[in-house]
Amino acid sequence: MLYGLSLLAGIALLTLGGESLIRGAVAGARRVGVSPLLTGLVVVGFGTSAPELVVSIDAAINQQPDIAIGNIVGSNIGNILLILGMCAIICPMAVQPLALRRDGLVVVLASLLFIGLSFGGALGRVDAGIFLAGLVGYLVWAYVSENRQHLPATEMHVSEAEEMTKLPSTGGTIAIALVVGLAMLIGGSQLLLYGAIGLAQAMGISEAVIGLTIVAVGTSLPEMAVSVIAALRRHADVAVGNILGSNIFNLLAILGISAFLQPLPLAPRVAMFDQWVMLGAAGLLVLFLYTGMRLARWEGAALLAGYVAYIALSFTIY
């Protein structure tokens, strides 16, 4: 009971802290004159991944690599199969292929990069450098290409920034939002890890399974909130772009930072099963988007069914 309550409290704090941090960051970016394009591309992208960042770094520092890696791989799987599946059922999403061609390709390539670098059984500082170099390359490519010409992707990232409403308006309230958000993220990660590890030990489940499922879903709640709101407003490009951007940041930024702080050995089940599910989910999403230029309700249902099957296999065979 104590571990369960700690887990729920940690998820709640991470969700509220992520929301406070992203609103403070977006308001601060607007106040200092950062363009809406850069705000949507970087600030919103990093902001929605803040819970994953804090939890994975905390787990890496405390030598809990199964949770650090499981959180990222599980979040990327859940982002596509669970969140986008749910969004497509709420509202079928017609998208502009040109707006998502780059990010869809980068998600697949980043997943392949993860599989290639983890082939030796662990992620070290050299691997971290490759991830972070890939992140810098992606951000430069995205910003330069979108800033030079009028692309649908530009409108998508600008819309991501504009989706954020009710922002703090003064310097003091922005600072408070940032400090409170960061404090809640740190406190939430501690509670989440305490509850997750205790629950895993009490139930005889590996930390990898807990990290890939419960922790991953808990840290993905900001992405879920942004995407569901965008789907309800029929802003399909924002919903899909938010998920693709989050998955890119998760792999290149968060794993890069975590592996730089502490080498991360790969759990055997992740090597055998989960990383391939992550790659398959990314490939399936890109296939759906490219072939029909939309994510239909039946495709959303297929994604959700895939996530149910994944969870069932995670707690049984694997």
N, C-alpha and C positions, 0 to 999 in steps of 0.2 A: 504493500500500500504506500509506504513512504517513497519507494523508488518510483512508483507510478505517478504520485503527486509531484515529485521533483521533476520528472520528465515533462509533465503537462505544464508546470510552472515555467520550466526552461523554454518550452516552445512558445508560450505566451509572451515571455519577456523578449525572446528573439524576434517575434513578429512585431511587437510594439516598438522595440528598439530599432529594428530595420526601417520601419515606417517613419519614425522620428528622425533618424539619421538621413534618410533619402530626402525628406522634405526640407530639412535644414540645409543639406548640400545643394539641392536644386535652387532654393531661395538664395543661398550664398552665391551660387554661380550666376544667377540673374543679377544680383546686386553688384557684382564686380564686372559685369558686362560680357560674360562668357556666352558665345553664340548658342541658340537653341539646338543647333545641329550637334555641337560638341557636348552640350549638356545631355542630350538624349543618348548619344553614342557612348560617352564615358561615365558621366555622373549617375544616370539612371541604370546603366549596365552594371557598374560596380555596386551601386546602392542596393539593388534587388538581390545581389549575391553576397551582401554583407554577412548574413547569418552563416552561410556556408564557409565564408572566409574565416570568421572568428572561431567557429567550431573546429574546422580542420586544422587551423594553426594551433589552437589550444590542445587538440588531440595529438598533433605532431610533437609539440614541446613536451607533453606528458608521456611520450613514447607509447601512443595508442594508434599505430599506423592503420589497423583494420578499420577504425572509425574514421580516421582522416581521409583515407582513400575511398572507403565505402560510402561516406557522406557525399563525395563528389560524383562517383559513378552512379549511385542510387538516385541522386538529385537529377542528373542528366536523363536517366531512364524515366523517372517520374514526371519531369517537365514535359516530355514529349507524349508518353503514353497516357499519363493521368490528366495533366493539366490541359494540354491541347485537345485530348480526347473529350474532356468535359466541355471545353469551350466550343468545339465543333457541334456537340449535341445541343448546347444552348442556342447557338446561332451558326448555321453553315457559313464558312468563311471563304469568300472569294478573295484571292490575293493576286498581286502583280508579280509574275515570275521574275521580272528584271529587278524588282526590289529585294528579292530574297535569294537570287542566284549566288551572289558572293557569300552571304552568311551561311546559306545551306551547304555550300561547298566547303567552307572553313570548318563547320561543325563536323562534317564527315572526315576531313583531313586531320583535324585535331584529335578525333577519336582514334584514327589510324596511328597518329603519332604516339598517343598514349600506349596503344597496344605494342608498337614497335619498341619504345623506350623501356617498357616494363617487361620485355621478353626475358631479360636476365634475372627476373625475380624481385627487383627492387628499383626504386627511383632515388637517384643520388643528386648531388649538387650540379654535376654536369648536365644531367637531364633537366634539372630545374632551370639552368641557364638557357637550354634549348626552348623550353616552354615559354619563358619570359621573353626571349628574343622573338619567338613567334607572335606573342601578344603585341609587342611593340610594332612589329611588321604589319600585323592586322590593323591596328589602330591608325597607323600612318597611311596605309593603303585606303582604308575606309574614309578617313577624313579628307585626304587630298582628292580622291576620286569624286566624292560627293560635294566637296566645296567648289570644285572647278566647273561642274556641270549640273544641270537640273535633272536629277534622277528621282524616280519614285522612292528609292531608299532614303534620299535626303528628307523627303516629306515624312517618311515613316519615323525617322529618328527625331525630327522636330516635333512630331505629334506625340512621341513618347514623353518628351519634356513637358509638352502642353497638357498632357493627361493629369499632371500633378496640380491639384487645386488646394485652396485653403492653406497656403504656405505662410510661414512666419514672415513678418514684414519689416521688422527692425533688426539692427545689428545685435541687440541684446537677446531678442527671442530666437534669432538664428543660432547664436552661440549656445543658448540653453538647449535648443533642439538637438544640436550636434553632441553636446556633452552628455545630455540625458540619454540620447540614443546609443552612444558608445558605451555608457555605463550599463545600460540594460542589455546590450549585446554581450558584454563580458560576463555580467552576472548570469544571464540566461544560458550562455554556453557552459558555465560551470555547473549549473543545476541540471542541464540537459545531459551532460557527460556523466555526472554522478548518478542520475536516474537510469540512464541507458546501460551503463556498465553494471550497476547493481541489479537491474532487471535481467540482463543477460545471464549473469552468474546465478541468480535465483531460479531462473527458468531453464538453465542448462543450455542456453542458446549462445552461439559464438558472437563475439563483438562485431564481426564482419556482417552478420545477418542484421543485427540491430542497426548498425551504421547504414547499411544499404536500404533499409526499409523505414523504420520509425524515425530515426534521426534525419534521414534524407527528406522525408515528407515534411517533417517539422521545419527544417531550414528552407524549404521551397515555398513556404506560405506567402512571402512577399511576391514572388513570381506569379503565384496563383491569384493573388488579389489583383495585381496589375492586369493580368491577362483576362480574367473573368470580367472585370469592369470594362476593358476594351471590347470584349466580345459582346457584352450587353449593349454597348454604344455602337456596335457594328463597325468598329475600327479593327478590321481583321489583320491588316498589316502590322499594327502595333502589337496585337496579341501574339502573332507568330514571330515577329521580329524580336519581341521581348524574350521569348523562350530561346530562340537561336542565339541571341546575344548573351543570355545568361549561361547557356551551355558552353559557349566559347570562353567566357570569363572563368567559369568553373575549372575547365581543363587547363587553360594556358596561364591564368593568373593565380588562382588559388592553389592548384597542385604545384605550380612553379614556386610560389612563396613557401608552401609547406615543406616541399622536398629540399629547398635550400636551407631551411632552419634545421631539419632533421631528416636524414635518409629514411625512406619509407619502404620497407619490404612489402611485397604484394601477397595477399592471402591466396592460397591455392584455388579457392572457389571463385575468386574474382578472375583469376587467370583462365580458369576452365569455363566459366559460365557468364558472369556479369558483364565483363568487358565486351563480349560478343553480343549480348543483349543490347548494350548501349550503342554499339556500332549499327546493329540491325534496326534499332528504333530510329536512329538518325537517317539511315538510308531509306527506310520505309516512309518517313515523313517527307523527305525530298522527292521521293517517287510520287507520292500522293499530290504534292503541290505542283510538280512539273507536268504531270500527265493531264490533270483536270483543271489546273489553275485555280483550284479551290479545295477546301477541306470540307467534304460533305458530312451529313449526319452519320451515314453508314460507315464512313471512314473514321469518324470520331468514335463510334461504337466499337469498331475493330481495334482502335488504339486502346480504348478502355479495357476491352476483353483481353488484350495482350498484357496489360498491367495486372489484371486479376490473375492471369495464368502465371505471370512472373512471381507475384507474391506467394501464390500457392506453392510453386516449386521452391521458392526460397525457404519456406518453413517445413518442407517435406523432404524432397529428394536431395536438395542442395543445402 
